[in-house]
Amino acid sequence: MASLGLPARRLLFACLMITLVLQMCAESAHAAEAKSFGLQTNGMYRRLMQTIDCNASCTERCKAASRTRRCMRACGTCCARCNCVPPGTYGNRDTCPCYANMRTHGNKLKCP
């Protein structure tokens, strides 16, 4: 770098700044495009699937449970990890394999 003259340094600096500005413009355009398609963005990460309302889905799932609070807590954890809750108050696990296959440390089914 010591062998570069002042004009060459200025040119190098200008190229670097233009590259950074173009990259920022491309990222903002990508974020705008993602929002127009309904994708959720969170900084650099984006989700392709829409998240569901776990509270409403688990309320429906746990409304007939004898231990509602416990059911809601377990269902909320499973819903947050799997982004799905089977319909109805019992069964229908085939509609959400992630939810159906989650186990506790004691190898019992985690999700109600």
Phi and psi in radians as a Rosetta constraint file:
Dihedral C 1 N 2 CA 2 C 2 CIRCULARHARMONIC -1.188 0.35
Dihedral N 2 CA 2 C 2 N 3 CIRCULARHARMONIC -0.443 0.35
Dihedral C 2 N 3 CA 3 C 3 CIRCULARHARMONIC -1.406 0.35
Dihedral N 3 CA 3 C 3 N 4 CIRCULARHARMONIC -0.247 0.35
Dihedral C 3 N 4 CA 4 C 4 CIRCULARHARMONIC -1.335 0.35
Dihedral N 4 CA 4 C 4 N 5 CIRCULARHARMONIC 2.409 0.35
Dihedral C 4 N 5 CA 5 C 5 CIRCULARHARMONIC -1.412 0.35
Dihedral N 5 CA 5 C 5 N 6 CIRCULARHARMONIC 3.055 0.35
Dihedral C 5 N 6 CA 6 C 6 CIRCULARHARMONIC -1.064 0.35
Dihedral N 6 CA 6 C 6 N 7 CIRCULARHARMONIC -0.783 0.35
Dihedral C 6 N 7 CA 7 C 7 CIRCULARHARMONIC -1.089 0.35
Dihedral N 7 CA 7 C 7 N 8 CIRCULARHARMONIC -0.641 0.35
Dihedral C 7 N 8 CA 8 C 8 CIRCULARHARMONIC -1.180 0.35
Dihedral N 8 CA 8 C 8 N 9 CIRCULARHARMONIC -0.674 0.35
Dihedral C 8 N 9 CA 9 C 9 CIRCULARHARMONIC -1.118 0.35
Dihedral N 9 CA 9 C 9 N 10 CIRCULARHARMONIC -0.742 0.35
Dihedral C 9 N 10 CA 10 C 10 CIRCULARHARMONIC -1.114 0.35
Dihedral N 10 CA 10 C 10 N 11 CIRCULARHARMONIC -0.716 0.35
Dihedral C 10 N 11 CA 11 C 11 CIRCULARHARMONIC -1.119 0.35
Dihedral N 11 CA 11 C 11 N 12 CIRCULARHARMONIC -0.752 0.35
Dihedral C 11 N 12 CA 12 C 12 CIRCULARHARMONIC -1.083 0.35
Dihedral N 12 CA 12 C 12 N 13 CIRCULARHARMONIC -0.751 0.35
Dihedral C 12 N 13 CA 13 C 13 CIRCULARHARMONIC -1.130 0.35
Dihedral N 13 CA 13 C 13 N 14 CIRCULARHARMONIC -0.740 0.35
Dihedral C 13 N 14 CA 14 C 14 CIRCULARHARMONIC -1.109 0.35
Dihedral N 14 CA 14 C 14 N 15 CIRCULARHARMONIC -0.730 0.35
Dihedral C 14 N 15 CA 15 C 15 CIRCULARHARMONIC -1.098 0.35
Dihedral N 15 CA 15 C 15 N 16 CIRCULARHARMONIC -0.714 0.35
Dihedral C 15 N 16 CA 16 C 16 CIRCULARHARMONIC -1.105 0.35
Dihedral N 16 CA 16 C 16 N 17 CIRCULARHARMONIC -0.769 0.35
Dihedral C 16 N 17 CA 17 C 17 CIRCULARHARMONIC -1.141 0.35
Dihedral N 17 CA 17 C 17 N 18 CIRCULARHARMONIC -0.726 0.35
Dihedral C 17 N 18 CA 18 C 18 CIRCULARHARMONIC -1.101 0.35
Dihedral N 18 CA 18 C 18 N 19 CIRCULARHARMONIC -0.706 0.35
Dihedral C 18 N 19 CA 19 C 19 CIRCULARHARMONIC -1.067 0.35
Dihedral N 19 CA 19 C 19 N 20 CIRCULARHARMONIC -0.771 0.35
Dihedral C 19 N 20 CA 20 C 20 CIRCULARHARMONIC -1.134 0.35
Dihedral N 20 CA 20 C 20 N 21 CIRCULARHARMONIC -0.733 0.35
Dihedral C 20 N 21 CA 21 C 21 CIRCULARHARMONIC -1.127 0.35
Dihedral N 21 CA 21 C 21 N 22 CIRCULARHARMONIC -0.750 0.35
Dihedral C 21 N 22 CA 22 C 22 CIRCULARHARMONIC -1.108 0.35
Dihedral N 22 CA 22 C 22 N 23 CIRCULARHARMONIC -0.669 0.35
Dihedral C 22 N 23 CA 23 C 23 CIRCULARHARMONIC -1.141 0.35
Dihedral N 23 CA 23 C 23 N 24 CIRCULARHARMONIC -0.739 0.35
Dihedral C 23 N 24 CA 24 C 24 CIRCULARHARMONIC -1.115 0.35
Dihedral N 24 CA 24 C 24 N 25 CIRCULARHARMONIC -0.701 0.35
Dihedral C 24 N 25 CA 25 C 25 CIRCULARHARMONIC -1.117 0.35
Dihedral N 25 CA 25 C 25 N 26 CIRCULARHARMONIC -0.711 0.35
Dihedral C 25 N 26 CA 26 C 26 CIRCULARHARMONIC -1.141 0.35
Dihedral N 26 CA 26 C 26 N 27 CIRCULARHARMONIC -0.705 0.35
Dihedral C 26 N 27 CA 27 C 27 CIRCULARHARMONIC -1.161 0.35
Dihedral N 27 CA 27 C 27 N 28 CIRCULARHARMONIC -0.717 0.35
Dihedral C 27 N 28 CA 28 C 28 CIRCULARHARMONIC -1.195 0.35
Dihedral N 28 CA 28 C 28 N 29 CIRCULARHARMONIC -0.636 0.35
Dihedral C 28 N 29 CA 29 C 29 CIRCULARHARMONIC -1.143 0.35
Dihedral N 29 CA 29 C 29 N 30 CIRCULARHARMONIC -0.676 0.35
Dihedral C 29 N 30 CA 30 C 30 CIRCULARHARMONIC -1.138 0.35
Dihedral N 30 CA 30 C 30 N 31 CIRCULARHARMONIC -0.707 0.35
Dihedral C 30 N 31 CA 31 C 31 CIRCULARHARMONIC -1.140 0.35
Dihedral N 31 CA 31 C 31 N 32 CIRCULARHARMONIC -0.699 0.35
Dihedral C 31 N 32 CA 32 C 32 CIRCULARHARMONIC -1.138 0.35
Dihedral N 32 CA 32 C 32 N 33 CIRCULARHARMONIC -0.693 0.35
Dihedral C 32 N 33 CA 33 C 33 CIRCULARHARMONIC -1.132 0.35
Dihedral N 33 CA 33 C 33 N 34 CIRCULARHARMONIC -0.714 0.35
Dihedral C 33 N 34 CA 34 C 34 CIRCULARHARMONIC -1.104 0.35
Dihedral N 34 CA 34 C 34 N 35 CIRCULARHARMONIC -0.700 0.35
Dihedral C 34 N 35 CA 35 C 35 CIRCULARHARMONIC -1.188 0.35
Dihedral N 35 CA 35 C 35 N 36 CIRCULARHARMONIC -0.596 0.35
Dihedral C 35 N 36 CA 36 C 36 CIRCULARHARMONIC -1.197 0.35
Dihedral N 36 CA 36 C 36 N 37 CIRCULARHARMONIC -0.439 0.35
Dihedral C 36 N 37 CA 37 C 37 CIRCULARHARMONIC -1.629 0.35
Dihedral N 37 CA 37 C 37 N 38 CIRCULARHARMONIC -0.006 0.35
Dihedral C 37 N 38 CA 38 C 38 CIRCULARHARMONIC 1.475 0.35
Dihedral N 38 CA 38 C 38 N 39 CIRCULARHARMONIC 0.281 0.35
Dihedral C 38 N 39 CA 39 C 39 CIRCULARHARMONIC -1.436 0.35
Dihedral N 39 CA 39 C 39 N 40 CIRCULARHARMONIC 2.534 0.35
Dihedral C 39 N 40 CA 40 C 40 CIRCULARHARMONIC -1.631 0.35
Dihedral N 40 CA 40 C 40 N 41 CIRCULARHARMONIC 2.301 0.35
Dihedral C 40 N 41 CA 41 C 41 CIRCULARHARMONIC -2.014 0.35
Dihedral N 41 CA 41 C 41 N 42 CIRCULARHARMONIC 2.525 0.35
Dihedral C 41 N 42 CA 42 C 42 CIRCULARHARMONIC -2.458 0.35
Dihedral N 42 CA 42 C 42 N 43 CIRCULARHARMONIC 1.519 0.35
Dihedral C 42 N 43 CA 43 C 43 CIRCULARHARMONIC 1.157 0.35
Dihedral N 43 CA 43 C 43 N 44 CIRCULARHARMONIC -2.164 0.35
Dihedral C 43 N 44 CA 44 C 44 CIRCULARHARMONIC -1.421 0.35
Dihedral N 44 CA 44 C 44 N 45 CIRCULARHARMONIC -0.317 0.35
Dihedral C 44 N 45 CA 45 C 45 CIRCULARHARMONIC -1.699 0.35
Dihedral N 45 CA 45 C 45 N 46 CIRCULARHARMONIC 2.604 0.35
Dihedral C 45 N 46 CA 46 C 46 CIRCULARHARMONIC -2.406 0.35
Dihedral N 46 CA 46 C 46 N 47 CIRCULARHARMONIC 2.634 0.35
Dihedral C 46 N 47 CA 47 C 47 CIRCULARHARMONIC -1.890 0.35
Dihedral N 47 CA 47 C 47 N 48 CIRCULARHARMONIC 2.325 0.35
Dihedral C 47 N 48 CA 48 C 48 CIRCULARHARMONIC -1.507 0.35
Dihedral N 48 CA 48 C 48 N 49 CIRCULARHARMONIC -0.458 0.35
Dihedral C 48 N 49 CA 49 C 49 CIRCULARHARMONIC -1.700 0.35
Dihedral N 49 CA 49 C 49 N 50 CIRCULARHARMONIC 2.501 0.35
Dihedral C 49 N 50 CA 50 C 50 CIRCULARHARMONIC -1.289 0.35
Dihedral N 50 CA 50 C 50 N 51 CIRCULARHARMONIC 2.456 0.35
Dihedral C 50 N 51 CA 51 C 51 CIRCULARHARMONIC -1.444 0.35
Dihedral N 51 CA 51 C 51 N 52 CIRCULARHARMONIC 2.599 0.35
Dihedral C 51 N 52 CA 52 C 52 CIRCULARHARMONIC -1.668 0.35
Dihedral N 52 CA 52 C 52 N 53 CIRCULARHARMONIC 2.896 0.35
Dihedral C 52 N 53 CA 53 C 53 CIRCULARHARMONIC -1.448 0.35
Dihedral N 53 CA 53 C 53 N 54 CIRCULARHARMONIC 1.673 0.35
Dihedral C 53 N 54 CA 54 C 54 CIRCULARHARMONIC -1.104 0.35
Dihedral N 54 CA 54 C 54 N 55 CIRCULARHARMONIC -0.648 0.35
Dihedral C 54 N 55 CA 55 C 55 CIRCULARHARMONIC -1.091 0.35
Dihedral N 55 CA 55 C 55 N 56 CIRCULARHARMONIC -0.811 0.35
Dihedral C 55 N 56 CA 56 C 56 CIRCULARHARMONIC -1.175 0.35
Dihedral N 56 CA 56 C 56 N 57 CIRCULARHARMONIC -0.739 0.35
Dihedral C 56 N 57 CA 57 C 57 CIRCULARHARMONIC -1.141 0.35
Dihedral N 57 CA 57 C 57 N 58 CIRCULARHARMONIC -0.724 0.35
Dihedral C 57 N 58 CA 58 C 58 CIRCULARHARMONIC -1.271 0.35
Dihedral N 58 CA 58 C 58 N 59 CIRCULARHARMONIC -0.558 0.35
Dihedral C 58 N 59 CA 59 C 59 CIRCULARHARMONIC -1.078 0.35
Dihedral N 59 CA 59 C 59 N 60 CIRCULARHARMONIC -0.753 0.35
Dihedral C 59 N 60 CA 60 C 60 CIRCULARHARMONIC -1.141 0.35
Dihedral N 60 CA 60 C 60 N 61 CIRCULARHARMONIC -0.736 0.35
Dihedral C 60 N 61 CA 61 C 61 CIRCULARHARMONIC -1.165 0.35
Dihedral N 61 CA 61 C 61 N 62 CIRCULARHARMONIC -0.644 0.35
Dihedral C 61 N 62 CA 62 C 62 CIRCULARHARMONIC -1.737 0.35
Dihedral N 62 CA 62 C 62 N 63 CIRCULARHARMONIC 0.109 0.35
Dihedral C 62 N 63 CA 63 C 63 CIRCULARHARMONIC -1.136 0.35
Dihedral N 63 CA 63 C 63 N 64 CIRCULARHARMONIC -0.427 0.35
Dihedral C 63 N 64 CA 64 C 64 CIRCULARHARMONIC -1.767 0.35
Dihedral N 64 CA 64 C 64 N 65 CIRCULARHARMONIC 0.062 0.35
Dihedral C 64 N 65 CA 65 C 65 CIRCULARHARMONIC -1.271 0.35
Dihedral N 65 CA 65 C 65 N 66 CIRCULARHARMONIC 2.563 0.35
Dihedral C 65 N 66 CA 66 C 66 CIRCULARHARMONIC -1.327 0.35
Dihedral N 66 CA 66 C 66 N 67 CIRCULARHARMONIC -0.485 0.35
Dihedral C 66 N 67 CA 67 C 67 CIRCULARHARMONIC -2.068 0.35
Dihedral N 67 CA 67 C 67 N 68 CIRCULARHARMONIC 1.401 0.35
Dihedral C 67 N 68 CA 68 C 68 CIRCULARHARMONIC -1.045 0.35
Dihedral N 68 CA 68 C 68 N 69 CIRCULARHARMONIC -0.785 0.35
Dihedral C 68 N 69 CA 69 C 69 CIRCULARHARMONIC -1.065 0.35
Dihedral N 69 CA 69 C 69 N 70 CIRCULARHARMONIC -0.780 0.35
Dihedral C 69 N 70 CA 70 C 70 CIRCULARHARMONIC -1.114 0.35
Dihedral N 70 CA 70 C 70 N 71 CIRCULARHARMONIC -0.747 0.35
Dihedral C 70 N 71 CA 71 C 71 CIRCULARHARMONIC -1.083 0.35
Dihedral N 71 CA 71 C 71 N 72 CIRCULARHARMONIC -0.779 0.35
Dihedral C 71 N 72 CA 72 C 72 CIRCULARHARMONIC -1.101 0.35
Dihedral N 72 CA 72 C 72 N 73 CIRCULARHARMONIC -0.696 0.35
Dihedral C 72 N 73 CA 73 C 73 CIRCULARHARMONIC -1.138 0.35
Dihedral N 73 CA 73 C 73 N 74 CIRCULARHARMONIC -0.830 0.35
Dihedral C 73 N 74 CA 74 C 74 CIRCULARHARMONIC -1.165 0.35
Dihedral N 74 CA 74 C 74 N 75 CIRCULARHARMONIC -0.756 0.35
Dihedral C 74 N 75 CA 75 C 75 CIRCULARHARMONIC -1.117 0.35
Dihedral N 75 CA 75 C 75 N 76 CIRCULARHARMONIC -0.708 0.35
Dihedral C 75 N 76 CA 76 C 76 CIRCULARHARMONIC -1.075 0.35
Dihedral N 76 CA 76 C 76 N 77 CIRCULARHARMONIC -0.726 0.35
Dihedral C 76 N 77 CA 77 C 77 CIRCULARHARMONIC -1.121 0.35
Dihedral N 77 CA 77 C 77 N 78 CIRCULARHARMONIC -0.806 0.35
Dihedral C 77 N 78 CA 78 C 78 CIRCULARHARMONIC -1.138 0.35
Dihedral N 78 CA 78 C 78 N 79 CIRCULARHARMONIC -0.712 0.35
Dihedral C 78 N 79 CA 79 C 79 CIRCULARHARMONIC -1.137 0.35
Dihedral N 79 CA 79 C 79 N 80 CIRCULARHARMONIC -0.719 0.35
Dihedral C 79 N 80 CA 80 C 80 CIRCULARHARMONIC -1.116 0.35
Dihedral N 80 CA 80 C 80 N 81 CIRCULARHARMONIC -0.641 0.35
Dihedral C 80 N 81 CA 81 C 81 CIRCULARHARMONIC -1.374 0.35
Dihedral N 81 CA 81 C 81 N 82 CIRCULARHARMONIC -0.664 0.35
Dihedral C 81 N 82 CA 82 C 82 CIRCULARHARMONIC -1.762 0.35
Dihedral N 82 CA 82 C 82 N 83 CIRCULARHARMONIC -0.333 0.35
Dihedral C 82 N 83 CA 83 C 83 CIRCULARHARMONIC 1.043 0.35
Dihedral N 83 CA 83 C 83 N 84 CIRCULARHARMONIC 0.592 0.35
Dihedral C 83 N 84 CA 84 C 84 CIRCULARHARMONIC -2.786 0.35
Dihedral N 84 CA 84 C 84 N 85 CIRCULARHARMONIC 2.673 0.35
Dihedral C 84 N 85 CA 85 C 85 CIRCULARHARMONIC -2.387 0.35
Dihedral N 85 CA 85 C 85 N 86 CIRCULARHARMONIC 2.261 0.35
Dihedral C 85 N 86 CA 86 C 86 CIRCULARHARMONIC -1.076 0.35
Dihedral N 86 CA 86 C 86 N 87 CIRCULARHARMONIC 2.573 0.35
Dihedral C 86 N 87 CA 87 C 87 CIRCULARHARMONIC -1.241 0.35
Dihedral N 87 CA 87 C 87 N 88 CIRCULARHARMONIC 2.743 0.35
Dihedral C 87 N 88 CA 88 C 88 CIRCULARHARMONIC 1.471 0.35
Dihedral N 88 CA 88 C 88 N 89 CIRCULARHARMONIC -3.136 0.35
Dihedral C 88 N 89 CA 89 C 89 CIRCULARHARMONIC -1.666 0.35
Dihedral N 89 CA 89 C 89 N 90 CIRCULARHARMONIC -0.222 0.35
Dihedral C 89 N 90 CA 90 C 90 CIRCULARHARMONIC -2.745 0.35
Dihedral N 90 CA 90 C 90 N 91 CIRCULARHARMONIC 2.570 0.35
Dihedral C 90 N 91 CA 91 C 91 CIRCULARHARMONIC 1.339 0.35
Dihedral N 91 CA 91 C 91 N 92 CIRCULARHARMONIC -2.674 0.35
Dihedral C 91 N 92 CA 92 C 92 CIRCULARHARMONIC 1.001 0.35
Dihedral N 92 CA 92 C 92 N 93 CIRCULARHARMONIC 0.470 0.35
Dihedral C 92 N 93 CA 93 C 93 CIRCULARHARMONIC -1.185 0.35
Dihedral N 93 CA 93 C 93 N 94 CIRCULARHARMONIC -0.352 0.35
Dihedral C 93 N 94 CA 94 C 94 CIRCULARHARMONIC -1.164 0.35
Dihedral N 94 CA 94 C 94 N 95 CIRCULARHARMONIC -0.314 0.35
Dihedral C 94 N 95 CA 95 C 95 CIRCULARHARMONIC -1.367 0.35
Dihedral N 95 CA 95 C 95 N 96 CIRCULARHARMONIC -0.254 0.35
Dihedral C 95 N 96 CA 96 C 96 CIRCULARHARMONIC -2.504 0.35
Dihedral N 96 CA 96 C 96 N 97 CIRCULARHARMONIC 1.458 0.35
Dihedral C 96 N 97 CA 97 C 97 CIRCULARHARMONIC -1.046 0.35
Dihedral N 97 CA 97 C 97 N 98 CIRCULARHARMONIC -0.677 0.35
Dihedral C 97 N 98 CA 98 C 98 CIRCULARHARMONIC -1.057 0.35
Dihedral N 98 CA 98 C 98 N 99 CIRCULARHARMONIC -0.799 0.35
Dihedral C 98 N 99 CA 99 C 99 CIRCULARHARMONIC -1.097 0.35
Dihedral N 99 CA 99 C 99 N 100 CIRCULARHARMONIC -0.719 0.35
Dihedral C 99 N 100 CA 100 C 100 CIRCULARHARMONIC -1.259 0.35
Dihedral N 100 CA 100 C 100 N 101 CIRCULARHARMONIC -0.513 0.35
Dihedral C 100 N 101 CA 101 C 101 CIRCULARHARMONIC -1.699 0.35
Dihedral N 101 CA 101 C 101 N 102 CIRCULARHARMONIC -0.051 0.35
Dihedral C 101 N 102 CA 102 C 102 CIRCULARHARMONIC -1.245 0.35
Dihedral N 102 CA 102 C 102 N 103 CIRCULARHARMONIC 2.327 0.35
Dihedral C 102 N 103 CA 103 C 103 CIRCULARHARMONIC -2.153 0.35
Dihedral N 103 CA 103 C 103 N 104 CIRCULARHARMONIC 2.746 0.35
Dihedral C 103 N 104 CA 104 C 104 CIRCULARHARMONIC -1.487 0.35
Dihedral N 104 CA 104 C 104 N 105 CIRCULARHARMONIC 3.105 0.35
Dihedral C 104 N 105 CA 105 C 105 CIRCULARHARMONIC -1.107 0.35
Dihedral N 105 CA 105 C 105 N 106 CIRCULARHARMONIC -0.469 0.35
Dihedral C 105 N 106 CA 106 C 106 CIRCULARHARMONIC -1.498 0.35
Dihedral N 106 CA 106 C 106 N 107 CIRCULARHARMONIC 0.194 0.35
Dihedral C 106 N 107 CA 107 C 107 CIRCULARHARMONIC 1.117 0.35
Dihedral N 107 CA 107 C 107 N 108 CIRCULARHARMONIC 0.497 0.35
Dihedral C 107 N 108 CA 108 C 108 CIRCULARHARMONIC -1.727 0.35
Dihedral N 108 CA 108 C 108 N 109 CIRCULARHARMONIC 2.765 0.35
Dihedral C 108 N 109 CA 109 C 109 CIRCULARHARMONIC -1.092 0.35
Dihedral N 109 CA 109 C 109 N 110 CIRCULARHARMONIC 2.253 0.35
Dihedral C 109 N 110 CA 110 C 110 CIRCULARHARMONIC -1.443 0.35
Dihedral N 110 CA 110 C 110 N 111 CIRCULARHARMONIC -0.724 0.35
Dihedral C 110 N 111 CA 111 C 111 CIRCULARHARMONIC -1.604 0.35
Dihedral N 111 CA 111 C 111 N 112 CIRCULARHARMONIC 2.336 0.35
